[in-house]
Amino acid sequence: MQVSQAIREATERLAKTSDTARLDAELLMAHALRVSRSDLLLRHMGDVVPEGFANLLTRREACEPIAYITGTQEFYGRRFVVTEEVLIPRSDSETVVEAALAAASSPKRVLDCGVGSGALLLSVLAERPLAEGIGIDRSLGAMAIASQNAARLGVADRARILHRDWHEAGWTEELGRFDLILANPPYVESEAALDRSVREFEPAGALFAGPDGLDDYRALIPQLPDLLAEGGIVVLEIGAMQEVPVTVLAQNTGFSVSCHNDLGGRPRALVLRLGLGK
């Protein structure tokens, strides 16, 4: 069977479970052929279907995310390795990077709380070549992926990945102070209705934060002032409905707060500065 016919048939099969069936089929075929999607469309539609495509298609029919099947995800113009040990970086989170770069134009030291794949920290370090950073995570698997991505992106000499958990006493010891702190903590309500591809495949420990999704903000935000250098900035990712409660938590800790919306117009990044809160 030719690639073009296989993509048509795969699109019909995936339409039952995916809103992006044609795109999914093309990405899976490109991955099976080990070419880019654009190269697939331009040069390989008449090729014979590679043997591994059928298995990739079966995995996607079971709602496994494309990023886990292919092992990579684009974020802020760079390609990151991802596995089921880490959340898949979303384009919405690019708002956090943009807000951070705008608020802290030349940070010397950057901390990422909950580094995951490294998407936030490593994107900032790649954009700010004079900055050094520390990424912390309680997941050893996530730490390994972040370290791998740091090496792939050429910033490993400026990025330290440490095993820390902000719910445990002493986690801030020997970290020092930072000009910029990033955090995309778990913020999904424990009983939230999620797409099957998220609930069944992405790591629960990086998603859920209690009945109202605020448990990690409550634990983390009060500890941030002691980690900030003078004039330092915190940028938090939030859920679309969490601007008000997280803002109140931050103001009660002494922060002033401004909000940045994502491309969909939803609140996504809160920029915190000390000294002007309640």
Buried (B, 14 or more C-beta within 10 A) or exposed (E): EEBBEBBEEBBEBBBEBBEEBBBBBBBBBBBBBEBEBEEBBEEBBEBEBBEEBEEBBEBBBEBBBBBBBBEBBEBBEBEBBBBBBBBBBBEBBBBBBBBBBEBBEEBBBBBBBBBBBBBBBBBBBBBBEEBBBBBBBBBEEBBBBBBBBBEBBEBBEBBBBBEBBBEEEEBBEEBEBBBBBBBBBBBBBBEBEBEEBBBEBBBEBBBBBBEEBBBBBBBBBBEBBEBBBEEBBBBBBBBEEBBEBBBBBBBEBBBBBEBBBBEEEBBBBBBBBBEEBE
